[in-house]
C-alpha cells in the first residue's frame, strides 16, 4: 500500500492532520510592540519639537542592556507623562553620536522644544519619571552655542563621525569578510589618506585660479603711484616731527643761555652798586670840602689842580702876576674917584 500510487497522497494527508491536531499553541507568537522609537540621521529632527528623552546605546554594552527593560517601561508611560521616548544605536548611527558628542554609554538626553540637556541620573524608571514630573530638568544647564546638536559645529562633528564609522565598517569588511591582514588594511588607509589629501589640495589650487581675477596693468600702476605719494607724505611727516623736536631742543638751549647771561648781568650790576656805595661812603662831606677851600685859599686850589690828571691840569699864575693885577685895579679905582670928586 505504501508503494502504491496512493502512498504520497496519504503521507501528505497525515502530515496535515498532525499539524491540525497541534493547533495554534505551537504557532509562532508575534513579537511584542516596542514603544521606543529608533532614531536615525533621517528622522532625528523630530526631537526639535515637543518633549523627548533619548538614549544612546550599543548592542555590546552590558550597562545598556541592563537599562533596556526600564527604558521600555518608561516609554510605555510616555503618553501619561506627555513625553516621547527614543533610542539611538551608536554602531548604526555614528553621525548622531557625533552630533550629540557621546563619549560614554549609555548616555541620556532631554529635549524640550529644541533645547537639549544632559541627563546624568540612573536609567531607572522611577528616577526618569520624577525627572519629568517634577521638572528637574529646569535646574540643568542646557547645551547652547556650539555645543547644541543643531549648531553648525556639531553638524560638522556628525560628518566626521559618519566618515569614521564608514572607515571602521570598511576595515571590518577587509579583515573579517575578505580575510586580509590588519596591517595591509592600515597601509591601504594611509595611502588613501595621502592621495585624498593631494587631490583636495589640487582642487583648492584650481578653484583659487578660477576665482582669482588679476588686476589690469593700469590699475596696478595707478595703485603703485598712489602708494608712493603716501609713503613720501609719511616720510615728510616723520622728518617734520624730527625737525620740530630739534627746534624745540635748540630753543630750550637758547633760553637756558639767555637766563644764564641775565643772571651774570644781574650779578655784575649788584657788584657795581656795591662798589658805588663803597666809594660814596669813603668820599668826604661837601661842607667840609668848602671850608677847607675857603680857609686855605689859593693853596687849596693849587693842590686840587695838582690832583687832576696831566691832561686836565690848569696852568697856575705866579704870585707877582697877582700883585700887578691888584695894583692895576687899585689905580683904576683911584682914577675913577678922582674924576668924580671935583
C-alpha positions in Angstrom: 0.0 0.0 0.0 2.9 2.4 0.8 4.4 1.6 -2.5 1.2 2.1 -4.5 0.1 5.2 -6.3 -1.7 6.5 -3.2 1.3 6.5 -1.0 2.4 10.1 -1.4 -1.1 11.4 -1.1 -1.7 9.5 2.2 1.6 10.9 3.6 0.6 14.5 2.8 -2.8 14.0 4.4 -1.3 12.5 7.5 1.1 15.5 7.9 -1.8 17.9 7.5 -3.7 16.1 10.2 -0.8 16.2 12.7 -0.4 19.9 12.1 -4.1 20.5 12.7 -4.1 18.5 15.9 -1.2 20.5 17.2 -3.4 23.6 17.0 -2.4 27.3 17.4 -0.4 26.7 20.6 2.7 25.8 18.7 2.4 28.6 16.1 4.9 31.4 16.3 3.8 34.3 18.5 4.1 37.8 17.2 6.8 40.0 18.8 5.7 42.5 21.4 5.4 46.0 20.0 8.2 48.4 21.3 7.2 51.9 22.5 10.7 53.2 22.0 11.2 55.0 18.6 14.5 54.2 16.9 16.2 57.5 15.9 18.3 57.8 12.7 20.1 60.5 10.8 16.9 60.9 8.7 14.3 61.4 11.5 16.4 62.9 14.4 14.9 66.3 13.7 11.6 65.1 15.3 13.2 65.9 18.7 13.3 69.6 17.8 9.5 69.8 18.6 7.8 68.7 21.9 9.4 67.0 24.8 11.7 64.0 24.3 14.0 61.6 26.2 16.8 59.9 24.1 19.1 57.0 25.0 22.4 56.3 23.2 23.4 52.7 23.4 25.4 49.9 21.8 24.4 46.3 21.4 27.6 45.0 23.0 27.3 47.4 26.1 26.3 45.5 29.3 25.2 48.6 31.1 23.0 49.5 28.2 21.4 46.0 28.3 20.6 46.4 32.0 18.6 49.6 31.4 16.6 48.2 28.4 13.6 47.0 30.5 13.5 50.2 32.5 13.6 52.3 29.3 10.7 50.2 27.8 8.6 50.8 30.9 9.3 54.5 30.8 8.3 54.6 27.1 5.0 52.8 27.8 4.0 55.5 30.2 5.1 58.2 27.8 1.6 59.1 26.9 0.7 59.7 30.6 3.8 61.8 31.0 3.2 63.6 27.7 6.7 62.8 26.5 8.2 60.8 23.6 11.0 58.3 24.1 13.6 57.3 21.5 16.9 55.4 21.3 20.0 55.6 19.1 22.3 52.8 18.2 25.8 54.4 18.0 27.1 51.5 15.9 24.5 52.0 13.2 24.3 55.8 13.6 27.8 57.2 14.3 26.7 60.5 12.9 24.1 61.1 15.7 26.6 60.1 18.3 29.0 62.7 17.0 26.2 65.3 16.8 25.5 64.9 20.5 29.2 64.2 21.2 28.5 61.0 23.1 31.7 59.7 24.9 30.2 57.3 27.4 27.5 54.6 27.2 24.7 54.6 28.0 24.0 58.4 27.5 20.7 60.1 28.1 19.4 63.4 26.8 16.4 65.5 27.5 15.0 67.8 24.7 12.3 70.5 25.1 11.3 72.5 22.0 14.8 72.2 20.6 16.7 72.9 23.8 18.9 69.9 24.9 20.1 68.9 28.3 22.2 66.0 29.5 20.5 63.6 32.0 23.2 62.2 34.3 21.0 60.2 36.7 20.4 56.5 36.7 18.4 54.9 34.0 15.7 53.6 36.4 12.0 54.2 35.7 11.3 55.9 38.9 14.1 58.4 38.6 13.2 59.1 35.0 9.5 59.6 35.9 10.4 62.0 38.7 12.8 63.9 36.4 9.8 64.7 34.1 7.0 65.1 36.6 9.0 67.4 39.0 10.7 69.2 36.1 14.1 68.7 37.5 15.5 69.4 34.0 14.9 73.1 34.6 17.8 73.1 37.1 20.2 71.6 34.5 22.2 73.9 32.2 21.2 73.5 28.6 23.5 72.8 25.7 23.8 76.2 24.0 26.1 77.7 21.4 28.4 75.4 19.5 27.5 72.5 21.9 23.9 72.4 20.7 23.3 69.4 18.4 21.5 71.7 15.9 24.6 74.0 15.6 26.8 74.1 12.6 29.8 73.0 14.6 28.1 69.8 15.7 26.8 69.2 12.2 30.5 69.1 11.1 31.2 66.8 14.0 28.4 64.5 12.8 30.0 64.3 9.4 33.4 63.4 10.9 31.9 60.6 13.0 30.0 59.3 10.0 33.2 59.1 8.0 35.0 57.3 10.8 32.1 54.8 11.1 32.3 54.1 7.4 36.0 53.6 7.7 35.5 51.2 10.6 32.9 49.2 8.6 35.3 49.0 5.7 38.1 47.8 7.9 35.9 45.1 9.3 35.0 44.1 5.7 38.7 43.8 4.7 39.8 41.9 7.8 36.7 39.7 8.5 35.0 39.1 5.3 37.9 39.1 2.9 40.5 37.8 5.4 43.1 40.5 4.7 45.7 41.1 7.4 45.1 44.1 9.6 48.5 45.8 8.7 47.5 45.6 5.0 44.3 47.4 5.8 46.2 50.1 7.7 48.6 50.6 4.8 45.7 50.9 2.5 44.1 53.6 4.6 47.4 55.5 4.9 47.9 55.6 1.2 44.3 56.5 0.6 44.6 59.4 3.1 47.7 60.8 1.3 46.2 60.5 -2.1 43.0 62.1 -1.0 44.9 65.0 0.6 46.9 65.6 -2.5 43.8 65.5 -4.6 42.0 68.0 -2.4 45.0 70.3 -2.5 45.0 70.3 -6.3 41.2 71.0 -6.3 41.8 74.0 -4.0 44.5 75.4 -6.2 42.3 75.0 -9.3 39.4 76.8 -7.6 41.7 79.6 -6.5 43.0 80.0 -10.0 39.5 80.1 -11.4 38.1 82.7 -9.0 41.3 84.8 -8.9 40.9 87.9 -11.0 44.2 89.7 -11.8 44.1 93.4 -11.7 44.8 95.3 -15.0 48.2 96.7 -15.5 47.0 100.3 -15.4 45.2 99.7 -12.1 48.3 98.2 -10.6 50.5 101.1 -11.8 47.9 103.6 -10.5 47.9 101.8 -7.2 51.7 102.0 -7.1 51.6 105.7 -8.0 49.1 106.4 -5.3 51.1 104.4 -2.8 54.3 106.2 -3.5 53.0 109.7 -2.6 51.5 108.3 0.6 54.9 106.8 1.5 56.6 110.2 0.7 54.0 112.0 2.8 54.6 109.7 5.7 58.3 110.3 5.4 57.8 114.1 5.3 55.7 113.9 8.4 58.4 111.9 10.2 61.1 114.5 9.1 58.9 117.4 10.2 58.3 115.8 13.6 62.1 115.3 14.0 62.8 118.9 13.0 60.2 120.1 15.4 61.9 118.1 18.1 65.3 119.6 17.2 63.9 123.2 17.1 62.3 122.7 20.5 65.6 121.5 21.9 67.5 124.4 20.4 65.0 126.9 21.8 65.3 125.3 25.2 69.1 125.6 25.0 68.9 129.3 23.9 66.5 130.1 26.7 68.9 128.5 29.2 71.8 130.5 27.8 69.8 133.8 28.0 68.8 133.0 31.5 72.5 132.5 32.4 73.5 135.8 30.8 70.8 137.7 32.6 71.9 136.1 35.9 75.5 137.2 35.2 74.4 140.8 34.3 72.4 140.9 37.5 75.4 139.8 39.5 77.6 142.5 37.7 75.1 145.2 38.4 74.9 144.2 42.1 78.7 144.3 42.3 78.8 147.7 40.6 76.2 149.0 43.0 78.2 147.7 46.0 81.4 149.5 44.6 79.5 152.8 44.2 78.2 152.5 47.7 81.7 151.9 49.0 83.1 155.0 47.1 80.3 157.2 48.4 81.0 156.1 51.9 84.7 156.8 51.5 84.2 160.4 49.9 84.4 163.4 52.4 81.3 165.5 53.1 80.5 168.5 50.9 80.5 171.1 53.7 83.9 170.2 55.0 85.4 170.5 51.5 84.1 174.0 51.2 85.5 175.2 54.5 88.9 173.7 53.6 88.9 175.5 50.2 87.9 178.8 51.8 90.5 178.6 54.6 93.4 177.5 52.5 92.7 179.9 49.6 94.9 179.6 46.5 96.9 176.8 48.0 93.9 174.6 48.1 93.1 175.4 44.6 96.7 174.6 43.6 96.5 171.3 45.4 93.2 170.5 43.8 94.6 171.4 40.4 97.6 169.3 41.1 95.5 166.3 41.9 93.9 166.4 38.4 95.2 164.3 35.7 98.0 165.6 33.5 95.7 166.1 30.6 93.2 168.2 32.6 95.7 170.3 34.7 95.2 174.2 34.6 98.2 176.5 34.5 99.0 178.2 37.8 99.8 182.0 37.8 102.7 183.2 39.9 102.2 185.5 42.9 103.8 188.5 41.1 101.2 188.5 38.5 98.5 188.6 41.1 100.1 191.6 42.7 100.3 193.5 39.5 96.7 192.8 38.8 95.8 194.0 42.2 97.8 197.3 41.7 96.1 197.9 38.4 92.7 197.5 39.9 93.6 200.0 42.7 94.8 202.5 40.2 91.7 202.3 38.2 89.5 202.9 41.2 91.6 205.9 42.3 91.3 207.4 38.9 87.5 206.9 38.9 87.2 208.6 42.4 89.4 211.5 41.2 87.3 212.1 38.1 84.1 212.1 40.2 85.5 214.4 43.0 85.9 218.0 41.7 
